[in-house]
Amino acid sequence: MALVAHPPLPSLHRRRHHHRQQPLLVNRKTTSQRPKSYLSQTIPRTNNSTKYPLPLLQQITSLCQYKQNLPQALTLLQLQNGTLDSLQQKEVMGLLLQACGRHQDIETGRGVHQMVASSTLFHDDVVLNTRLITMYSMCGYPLDSRFVFDGLEKKNLFQWNAMISGYSRNQFYEDALRTFIKLVSETGFKPDNFTFPCVIKACGGVLDVGLGRGIHGMAVKLGLLGDVFVCNALITVYGKFGVVDETVKVFDFMSEKNLVSWNSMISVFSENGFSQESLGLFRKMIECEDSLVPDVASLVTILPVCAGEGDVQMGMVFHGLAVKLGLNQELKVKNALIDMYSKCGWLSHAGCLFNKDDDRNVVSWNVMIGGFSIHGDTWGTFDLLRKMQVEEREKADEVTILNVLPTCLEKSELLCLKELHGYSIRHGFHYDELVANAFVAAYAKCGSLCSAQLLFNGINTKTVSSWNALIGGYAQNGAPSKALECYNQMKTSGLEPDHFSVGSLILACSHLKSLHFGKEIHGYLLRNALETDPFIVISLLSLYIHCGKSDTARVLFEEMEDKSLVSWNALIAGYSQNGLPDEALLLFRQMLSDGTQPDEISINSVFGACSQLSALRLGKEAHCYALKAFLAEDVFVGCSIIDMYAKSGCIEQSQRVFDELKQKDVASWNAIIVGYGFHGYGKEALELFEKMQAFGQKPDVFTFVGILMSCSHSGLVEEGLKYFNQMQKLHGLTPKLEHYACVVDMLGRAGRLDESLRLINEMPEEPDAGIWSSLLSSCKTYNALDIGRKAAEKLLELEPQKAENYVLLSNLLAGSGKWDDVRRVRQRMKEIGLQKDAGRSWIELGGKVYSFLAGNNSFSGSKEIQNMWRRLEEKIRKIGYKPNTNSVLHDLGEDEKIEVLRGHSEKLAISLGLLRTSQGEMLRVNKNLRICVDCHNAAKLISKAVEREIVVRDNKRFHHFRNGFCSCRDYW
């Protein structure tokens, strides 16, 4: 006879170890005390045991329906134990054990266990001991189940199955598998259709697909593959492994499919990204011969597919189906509908469902809060969170916190973030790894990197995910060097990076333009076979692009088997950003030929390339494409179009595009202000700035770059200084290097070089090469040799390998007649292998671009062009043209200098334009360097002599020549 010991005291036998004890937040009074009059009302006052057994069974059965009544049912059983025969006692104890498991009432269950164990009649009863094993596992105490199981002298298959099921139910997957192996190897029992579903689930829990296939094979040998429960378990586990092909084979092989089979297969397709297959299978399920009716699980499975696809119309179809089937009031279905509408951007519909009645749980609140969060509505997210807290029924949990945190992206949200953090600490959520990591990332995004580091330091067990949160926080928020330091610390701690860590490290290297360290990471990826991850490959593309290695990026791109739109966009943008606009446009055409449809990011890069080339015709074609593809309505695309027309010399068209924008945000105003400034229309830019504020738009740091640049190009020095002061005092914006660069340039152009140098010396930050270059250029204009030498010294310290800097110094010295010094500078350039960029101009005629180099007569029609220039020169000499030989900074005679001036590239481009265009047609010429004084004077007089408008874009600004005058008013 088996001996079953009494269950141990609760204090000695706890729940499974990975169930964290929740902190006690409030004192709760127990309400399970029984009324004194209860027994007198329900128990008949008689000693006749044959009259009342049926009512007693009914009473206990009724009490077992609710958890709070289970202790009363146990007391009733104990007091009336003698009135029932053995079969009835066994039936009542079995009923009560099932109810304890169902309601997870461990204390009452232990009471029943004591009754069973103390009874000589029942302590080795097969059914009751099986139900004890099941009860303990359902209550989350599998070790107690094992205690009962081990106490059995003889075990049948039901008890083995109950033990395996208990382990699997409580995620003790390895114990479940060990118990199964023991069953197969040490007993004569054959696993059945109840054994295999639990074992298959355990294979999924240990993530061992090979073991799962082995169990699958065993089920086939035992002839159990025809069992619907076994097949359903296989479908679920293969889906979890992502082995969709094998899942489909199992599903198709099934001779009998129940609703669970269809739901499981739909779920597998959904979870593995086969959205259309999910929808198609749902349709087949409805149309199949079995006439299956979708249930709650069906709808809860299919609605997230609509959410993932953003297909609200299909979601509405399933909403209608739910109403037709009467399932729309089921809380799980209602939550799934709210989630679908939220993720599809239909927050008003989601809100109507949410507010329709008070039947809500914490999941309802979480999906609604998540909807606001996904769409970046910070105010709506926190407002809903506060309403949730006001209601007493449901309180925020870890999922709520994780849904809210993504909205904390700006410094302005730091206070709300701290509030949220305090709430999490009070409720013990900060012990959750996901929550702690999310707070680290949120603090970094809100600009509080110190808080992020402190929070990270407080995490007891730092996982790779914890390090990823900190490394990503530093890499994405302006501290790439710290990101690399953290990576080294992570390696020292013994943890290896995953693809998320590597992605953040590549980003840090991109910001630092650290090609050396970036190559080290690339090598690590190759050694560890991580380079096939599409996200990693695109990050590497971005790294090489940022480091100016477009050719390497192209090699990586061509090696990609599946070129996504993101990869195309990355390389097109890279070419555009690295000054290779022609390659960007060629790649865009290739993308279209390959059948990849561009998005807003693609077309933005195309407009950027057109802007660099000043390719007006191509820009117009791209604008037409954007209109046809409905991309032009995007705010950022609109800004790019404004910028493209402005940089192609059509500021009027920029204004028209701006006026047609339905929504004008700060970026739109910035684009048009910068456009006017680039063309030298400073007063118009300032008028737009005032109008922008009148419309309620708050200027940002980029607005003031445009304003200061406009003032600089238009000679509005006092106005520029006024706005520079207002920037900090009135608008609370801290000037950055680019703002100081604009003011230095503005003062320098006006000849106020001492003030310009004083501002540089008083700057809170170290001036960069651009600031010193601007000052040196102004010194050349005003022959300020002393200040120029100081600027040149600083400039060459910062950028000793840039030819342009030596050319600026050489021009300054040549302008002051210091030819010996000029020769020394040029000699130095030769020694370090630098060469001056030749002056190059180009003009677009009939869709073709013609390019000219200064002094190069190799152009096919060069003789005709030279003759054209001589005829033009004769005309303009008659109205006042005199060659300005000071523009030739070489030690040559006057006649030789005049010949050099005749070969300047912009003169050749203008001559060709006049030869190839009709009378009155505007000419648009581009130049890679600053237009010289002689060419500027000549262009003004040519515009008058031929009665044409000539637009020249040099590397600083636009010049509109009309009737002998220039838009810059000779101030450039």
VENLIN-V409483 format. One record per pair of residues at least 4 apart in sequence whose ideal C-beta (glycine too) atoms are under 7 Angstrom apart, sorted by the first residue. I is the first residue (numbers start at 0). J is the second residue. If there is no record, write none. Layout:
# VENLIN-V409483
i/j
I/J
I/J
This chain:
# VENLIN-V409483
i/j
0/123
1/123
1/150
1/151
1/152
1/153
2/150
3/116
3/122
3/123
3/128
3/147
3/150
4/116
4/150
5/113
5/116
6/109
6/112
6/113
6/143
7/11
7/12
12/142
12/143
14/18
14/139
14/140
15/139
15/141
15/169
15/171
18/139
19/430
21/427
22/427
24/426
31/67
31/70
33/37
33/71
36/40
37/41
37/71
38/42
38/78
41/58
42/78
42/79
43/51
45/50
48/81
48/82
51/55
51/82
52/56
52/82
52/83
52/87
53/57
54/58
55/59
55/79
55/82
55/83
56/60
56/87
56/91
57/61
58/62
58/75
59/63
59/72
59/75
59/76
59/91
59/94
59/95
60/94
62/68
62/69
62/71
62/72
63/69
63/72
63/94
63/95
63/98
66/102
66/104
68/72
69/73
69/98
69/99
69/102
69/104
69/107
70/74
70/107
71/75
72/76
72/95
73/77
73/95
73/107
73/110
73/111
74/78
75/79
76/80
76/91
76/95
79/83
80/88
83/87
83/88
83/91
85/89
85/120
86/90
87/91
88/92
89/93
89/121
89/124
89/127
90/94
91/95
92/96
92/111
92/114
92/115
92/127
93/97
93/126
93/127
93/130
94/98
95/99
95/111
96/100
96/108
96/111
96/130
96/131
96/134
97/101
97/130
98/102
99/104
99/107
99/108
99/111
99/134
100/133
100/134
100/137
100/138
101/137
103/137
103/138
103/139
104/108
105/109
105/138
105/140
106/110
107/111
108/112
108/134
108/135
108/138
109/113
110/114
111/115
112/116
112/131
113/117
114/118
115/121
115/122
115/127
115/131
116/122
118/122
121/127
124/128
125/129
125/155
126/130
127/131
128/132
128/147
128/151
128/158
129/133
129/157
129/158
129/161
130/134
131/135
131/147
132/136
132/144
132/147
132/148
132/158
132/161
132/162
132/165
133/137
133/161
133/165
134/138
135/140
135/141
135/143
135/144
135/147
136/141
136/144
136/164
136/165
136/168
136/169
139/169
140/144
141/145
141/165
141/166
141/169
141/171
142/146
143/147
144/148
144/162
144/165
145/149
145/162
146/150
148/158
148/162
151/158
154/158
154/159
156/160
156/188
156/191
157/161
158/162
159/163
159/182
159/188
160/164
160/193
160/194
161/165
162/166
162/178
163/167
163/175
163/178
163/179
163/194
163/197
163/198
164/168
164/197
165/169
166/171
166/174
166/175
166/178
167/172
167/175
167/197
167/200
167/201
170/204
171/175
172/176
172/201
172/204
172/205
173/177
173/205
174/178
175/179
175/197
175/198
175/201
176/180
176/198
176/201
176/205
177/181
178/182
179/183
179/198
180/184
181/185
182/186
182/188
182/190
183/190
189/221
190/194
190/195
190/221
192/223
192/226
192/228
192/229
194/198
195/199
195/214
195/218
195/223
195/229
195/232
196/200
196/228
196/229
196/232
197/201
198/202
198/214
199/211
199/214
199/232
199/233
199/236
200/204
200/232
200/236
201/205
202/207
202/210
202/211
202/214
202/236
203/211
203/235
203/236
203/239
207/211
208/212
208/240
208/242
209/213
210/214
211/215
211/236
211/240
212/216
213/217
214/218
215/219
215/233
216/220
217/221
218/223
218/224
218/229
219/224
223/229
224/229
224/230
225/254
226/230
227/231
227/253
227/255
227/257
227/260
228/232
229/233
230/234
230/249
230/253
230/260
231/235
231/259
231/260
231/263
232/236
233/237
233/249
234/238
234/246
234/249
234/250
234/260
234/263
234/264
234/267
235/239
235/263
236/240
237/242
237/245
237/246
237/249
238/246
238/266
238/267
238/270
238/271
241/271
242/246
243/247
243/267
243/271
243/273
244/248
245/249
246/250
246/264
246/267
247/251
248/252
249/253
250/260
250/264
253/260
256/260
256/261
258/262
258/291
258/294
259/263
260/264
261/265
261/284
261/291
262/266
262/296
262/297
262/300
263/267
264/268
264/280
265/269
265/277
265/280
265/281
265/300
265/301
266/270
266/300
267/271
268/273
268/276
268/277
268/280
269/274
269/277
269/300
269/303
269/304
273/277
274/278
274/304
274/307
274/308
275/279
276/280
277/281
277/301
277/304
278/282
278/304
278/313
279/283
280/284
281/285
281/301
282/286
283/287
284/291
287/291
292/324
293/297
293/298
293/320
293/324
295/299
295/326
295/329
295/331
295/332
296/300
297/301
298/302
298/317
298/321
298/326
298/332
298/335
299/331
299/332
299/335
301/317
302/306
302/314
302/317
302/335
302/336
302/339
303/307
303/335
303/338
304/308
305/310
305/313
305/314
305/317
305/339
306/338
306/339
306/342
306/343
309/343
310/314
311/315
311/340
311/343
311/345
313/317
314/318
314/339
314/340
314/343
315/319
316/320
317/321
318/322
318/336
319/323
320/324
321/326
321/327
321/332
322/327
326/332
327/332
327/333
328/333
329/333
330/334
330/358
330/360
331/335
332/336
333/337
333/352
334/338
334/362
334/363
334/366
335/339
336/340
336/352
337/341
337/349
337/352
337/353
337/363
337/366
337/367
338/342
338/366
339/343
340/345
340/348
340/349
340/352
341/346
341/349
341/366
341/367
341/369
341/370
341/373
342/370
342/373
344/374
345/349
346/350
346/370
346/371
346/374
347/351
348/352
349/353
349/367
349/370
350/354
351/355
353/363
353/367
359/363
359/364
359/393
360/393
361/365
361/393
361/396
362/366
363/367
364/368
364/387
364/393
364/399
365/369
365/398
365/399
365/402
366/370
367/383
368/372
368/380
368/383
368/384
368/399
368/402
368/403
369/373
369/402
370/374
371/376
371/379
371/380
371/383
372/380
372/402
372/403
372/405
372/406
375/406
376/380
377/381
377/406
377/412
378/382
379/383
380/384
380/403
380/406
381/385
381/415
382/386
383/387
384/388
384/395
384/403
385/389
386/390
387/393
387/395
388/394
388/395
395/399
395/400
397/401
397/428
397/431
397/434
398/402
399/403
400/404
400/419
400/423
400/428
400/434
401/433
401/434
401/437
403/419
404/437
404/438
404/441
407/412
407/415
407/416
407/441
407/444
407/445
408/412
408/444
409/445
410/445
410/446
412/416
412/445
413/417
413/445
413/447
414/418
415/419
416/420
416/441
416/442
416/445
417/421
418/422
419/423
420/424
420/438
421/425
422/426
423/428
423/429
423/434
424/429
428/434
429/434
429/435
431/435
432/436
432/462
432/464
433/437
434/438
435/439
435/454
435/458
436/440
436/464
436/465
436/468
437/441
438/442
438/454
439/443
439/451
439/454
439/455
439/468
439/469
439/472
440/444
440/468
440/471
440/472
441/445
442/447
442/450
442/451
442/454
443/448
443/451
443/472
443/473
443/476
444/476
446/476
447/451
448/452
448/472
448/473
448/476
448/478
449/453
450/454
451/455
451/469
451/472
452/456
452/469
453/457
455/465
455/469
458/465
461/465
461/466
463/467
463/494
463/497
463/500
464/468
465/469
466/470
466/485
466/489
466/494
466/500
467/471
467/499
467/500
467/503
468/472
469/473
469/485
470/474
470/482
470/485
470/486
470/500
470/503
470/504
471/475
471/503
472/476
473/478
473/479
473/481
473/482
473/485
474/479
474/482
474/503
474/506
474/507
475/506
478/482
479/483
479/507
479/510
479/511
480/484
480/511
481/485
482/486
482/503
482/504
482/507
483/487
483/504
483/507
483/516
484/488
485/489
486/490
486/496
486/500
486/504
487/491
488/492
489/494
489/496
496/500
496/501
498/502
498/529
498/532
498/534
498/535
499/503
500/504
501/505
501/520
501/524
501/529
501/535
502/506
502/534
502/535
502/538
503/507
504/508
504/520
505/509
505/517
505/520
505/538
505/539
505/542
506/510
506/538
507/511
508/513
508/516
508/517
508/520
508/542
509/541
509/542
509/545
512/545
512/546
513/517
514/518
514/546
514/548
515/519
516/520
517/521
517/542
517/546
518/522
519/523
520/524
521/525
521/539
522/526
523/527
524/529
524/530
524/535
525/530
529/535
530/535
530/536
532/536
533/537
533/563
534/538
535/539
536/540
536/555
536/559
537/541
537/565
537/566
537/569
538/542
539/543
539/555
540/544
540/552
540/555
540/556
540/566
540/569
540/570
540/573
541/545
541/569
542/546
543/548
543/551
543/552
543/555
544/549
544/552
544/573
544/576
544/577
547/577
548/552
549/553
549/573
549/574
549/577
549/579
550/554
551/555
552/556
552/570
552/573
553/557
553/570
554/558
556/566
556/570
559/566
562/566
562/567
564/568
564/595
564/598
565/569
566/570
567/571
567/590
567/595
567/601
568/572
568/600
568/601
568/604
569/573
570/574
570/586
571/575
571/583
571/586
571/587
571/601
571/604
572/576
572/604
573/577
574/579
574/582
574/583
574/586
575/580
575/583
575/604
575/607
575/608
578/611
579/583
580/584
580/608
580/611
580/612
581/585
582/586
583/587
583/604
583/608
584/588
584/605
584/608
584/617
585/589
586/590
587/591
587/601
587/605
588/592
589/593
590/595
590/597
597/601
597/602
599/603
599/630
599/633
599/635
599/636
600/604
601/605
602/606
602/621
602/625
602/630
602/636
603/607
603/635
603/636
603/639
604/608
605/609
605/621
606/610
606/618
606/621
606/639
606/640
606/642
606/643
607/611
607/639
608/612
609/614
609/617
609/618
609/621
609/643
609/647
610/642
610/643
610/646
610/647
613/646
613/647
613/648
613/923
613/925
613/952
614/618
614/647
614/843
615/619
615/647
615/648
615/649
615/843
615/923
616/620
616/843
616/846
617/621
618/622
618/643
618/644
618/647
619/623
620/624
621/625
622/626
622/640
623/627
624/628
625/630
625/631
625/636
626/631
630/636
631/636
631/637
631/640
633/637
634/638
634/662
634/664
634/666
634/667
635/639
635/666
636/640
637/641
637/656
637/660
637/667
638/642
638/666
638/667
638/670
639/643
640/644
640/656
641/645
641/653
641/656
641/657
641/670
641/671
641/674
642/646
642/670
642/674
643/647
644/649
644/652
644/653
644/656
645/650
645/653
645/674
645/677
645/678
646/677
648/923
648/950
648/952
648/957
649/653
650/654
650/674
650/675
650/678
651/655
652/656
653/657
653/671
653/674
654/658
654/671
655/659
657/667
657/671
660/667
663/667
663/668
665/669
665/696
665/699
665/702
666/670
667/671
668/672
668/687
668/691
668/696
668/702
669/673
669/701
669/702
669/705
670/674
671/675
671/687
672/676
672/684
672/687
672/688
672/702
672/705
672/706
672/709
673/677
673/705
673/708
674/678
675/680
675/683
675/684
675/687
675/709
676/681
676/684
676/705
676/708
676/709
676/712
677/956
677/957
678/957
678/966
679/712
679/713
679/956
679/957
679/966
679/967
680/684
681/685
681/709
681/710
681/712
681/713
681/715
682/686
682/713
683/687
684/688
684/705
684/706
684/709
685/689
685/706
685/709
685/718
686/690
687/691
688/692
688/706
689/693
690/694
691/696
691/698
692/696
692/698
698/702
698/703
698/730
700/704
700/732
700/735
701/705
702/706
703/707
703/722
703/726
703/732
703/738
704/708
704/737
704/738
704/741
705/709
706/710
706/722
707/711
707/719
707/722
707/723
707/738
707/741
707/742
707/745
708/712
708/741
709/713
710/715
710/716
710/718
710/719
710/745
711/719
711/741
711/744
711/745
711/748
712/956
714/748
714/749
714/970
715/719
716/720
716/745
716/746
716/749
717/721
718/722
719/723
719/742
719/745
720/724
721/725
722/726
723/734
723/738
723/742
724/728
725/729
725/730
726/730
726/732
726/734
727/732
727/733
727/734
734/738
734/739
736/740
736/764
736/767
737/741
738/742
739/743
739/758
739/762
739/770
740/744
740/769
740/770
740/773
741/745
742/746
742/758
743/747
743/755
743/758
743/759
743/770
743/773
743/774
744/748
744/773
745/749
746/751
746/754
746/755
746/758
747/752
747/755
747/773
747/774
747/777
748/777
750/781
751/755
752/756
752/777
752/778
752/781
752/783
752/786
753/757
754/758
755/759
755/774
755/777
756/760
756/774
756/786
757/761
758/762
759/766
759/770
759/774
762/766
766/770
766/771
767/797
768/772
768/794
768/797
768/798
769/773
770/774
771/775
771/790
771/793
771/794
771/797
772/776
772/794
772/804
772/807
773/777
774/778
774/790
775/779
775/787
775/790
775/791
775/794
775/807
775/808
775/811
776/780
776/807
777/781
778/783
778/786
778/787
778/790
778/811
779/787
779/807
779/810
779/811
779/814
782/814
782/815
783/787
784/788
784/811
784/815
785/789
786/790
787/791
787/811
788/792
789/793
790/794
791/795
791/808
792/796
793/797
794/798
794/804
795/799
795/804
798/804
802/806
802/828
802/833
802/834
802/835
802/836
803/807
804/808
805/809
805/824
805/827
805/828
805/833
806/810
806/835
807/811
808/812
808/824
809/813
809/821
809/824
809/825
810/814
810/888
811/815
812/817
812/820
812/821
812/824
813/821
813/888
814/888
817/821
818/822
818/890
819/823
820/824
821/825
822/826
823/827
824/828
825/829
826/830
827/831
828/833
836/927
836/928
837/852
837/853
838/853
838/903
838/904
838/928
839/850
839/851
839/852
839/904
839/927
840/851
840/904
840/905
840/908
840/924
840/925
840/926
841/848
841/849
841/850
841/851
841/908
841/925
842/849
842/908
842/911
842/912
842/923
842/924
843/848
843/923
844/849
844/912
844/915
844/916
849/911
851/855
851/858
851/904
851/907
851/908
852/904
853/902
853/903
853/904
854/899
854/902
856/861
857/861
858/864
860/864
861/865
862/866
863/867
863/914
864/868
864/907
864/910
864/911
865/869
866/870
867/871
867/910
867/913
867/914
868/872
868/901
868/906
868/910
869/873
870/874
871/875
871/910
871/941
872/876
874/944
875/880
875/937
875/940
875/941
875/944
876/880
878/940
878/943
878/944
879/940
880/936
880/937
880/940
882/897
882/900
882/933
883/932
883/933
883/936
884/893
884/896
884/897
886/900
886/931
886/932
886/933
887/891
887/896
887/899
887/900
891/895
891/896
892/896
893/897
894/898
895/899
896/900
897/901
898/902
900/933
901/906
903/931
903/934
904/908
904/926
905/909
905/924
905/926
905/930
905/934
905/951
906/910
906/934
906/937
907/911
908/912
908/924
909/913
909/922
909/924
909/938
909/941
909/949
910/914
911/915
912/916
912/922
912/924
913/945
916/920
916/922
919/947
921/947
921/948
921/950
922/947
922/949
922/950
923/950
924/949
924/951
925/952
926/930
926/951
926/953
927/954
928/953
928/954
929/953
929/954
929/955
930/934
930/935
930/951
930/953
930/958
931/935
932/936
933/937
934/938
935/939
935/958
935/965
936/940
937/941
938/942
938/949
938/951
938/960
939/960
939/963
939/964
939/965
940/944
940/963
941/945
941/949
942/947
942/948
942/949
942/960
942/961
942/962
942/963
943/962
943/963
948/959
948/960
948/961
949/960
950/957
950/959
951/958
952/957
955/971
956/967
956/971
958/965
958/966
958/967
959/965
959/966
960/965
965/969
967/971
